[in-house]
Amino acid sequence: QVQLVESGGGLVQPGGSLRLSCAASGSIFSFNAMGWYRQAPGKQRELVARIDSDGRTVFADSVKGRFTISRDNAKNTVYLQMNSLKPEDTAVYYCNAFGGNWNFQYWGQGTQVTVSS
């Protein structure tokens, strides 16, 4: 069974930084893509950033220039570096991965990111 475990969430002041990590383990050796979604209270879950096995990335417009995503394919680990955090970044952040030639999608448990003074 594939498991995605997030870490690095927490409380940070506006303008601060956090680095999220997602470590994948289980039956799938490598993933086609890994990334992050987030969901704020009362809002839809949205894609934050994603990186595929070739290093191609996509970002939500709201985080471009502030967030970066990176991946260690050998370790099946993805990172989200979040800089210049804003209160509107407050959400539960979920690690997401596609594997099995894009046939399977996996989700982490989520980690809370709160940006507040």
N, C-alpha and C positions, 0 to 999 in steps of 0.2 A: 504494500500500500504506500502511495506517495504521500509525503507529509511536507508541508511548507511551514516553517517556523519563523515568525518575525521577531525582531528585537530592535530596540533603540528609541521607541516612542517615549513620550513624557511631556512634562510641562516646560514651556520655554517662553521667554518674553518676546514681544514683537521685535523684529530685527535680529533675533538670534538664529541659531543653526541647530539642526539635528541631523543625524545620519542613521537611516534605517537599514537594517540588514534582513535578508530573507535567505535562509538556508534550506535547501531542498534535499530530501532523502527518500529512498524507497526503490521501487522496482524499475523506474525509468532512469537510465544512465545520463541522458542529456535531454534538454528541452529545446523546443523550437523557438520559444520566446518566454521571457520572464518580465514581470513588471509590477506596477502598483496601481491600485484603484483606491479611491477614498469615498467615504460617505459621511456627510454631516447630518445632524439631526434634521429631519423633515425634508431632506433633499435626496435626489437620486444618486446612486453610486456612479462615479465618473472615473474615467481613465486619467491617471496622473502622468504616467510615463511607462514606456515599454521599450525593451531592447531585445532584438532577435539574435540568433546564433551567429549572424554575420556582423553584428555590431551596429546594425541600423536602429535608430531610435525614433520615437515619437513622444511628444510632450503635449499636455494640455496648454492652451494659450495662456492660461492664468498663471502658469508656473515657469514658462520659458524665460530663460535668463537668470532664474533663481535656483532652480533645481537641476541636478544632474543625475543621470542614471549610469551605472556601470555593472558589469557582470563578469564573473569568473566562471567560464564555461566548464572548466575542469572540476571545479568545486560545486557547480550548480548553485551558486550563490549570487544574488543580485543586491545591489546597494542603491539607496536613494539618498543623495546628499541634498539637504534642504537648507538653503541660505535665505537671508532676508525674510524670515517668516512673518506672516501677517495673521491677524486674528481669523480671517476668512479661510486660512489653511487648516483651522481646527476641524478634525474629523477622525474617524477610525480609518486607518490605512491598512489595506489588505494586499498581501502579496498574491500574485497571480502567475500561473505558468501554463503553457501549452506544451504537450508532449505527444509522443506516439504519432509522429507525422501529422501534428495538428489535430488529431482525433480526440484528444482528451484534454480537459481543462481542470486545473486544480486551484484551490483557494487556501490561503492561510487563515488563521483564527482572527487576525486583525490586531493592530496595536494602536492605542489611543495617542494622538498628537493634539495637544492643547496649547494654543498660542494666546497668552493673556498676560496683562500686567498685574 
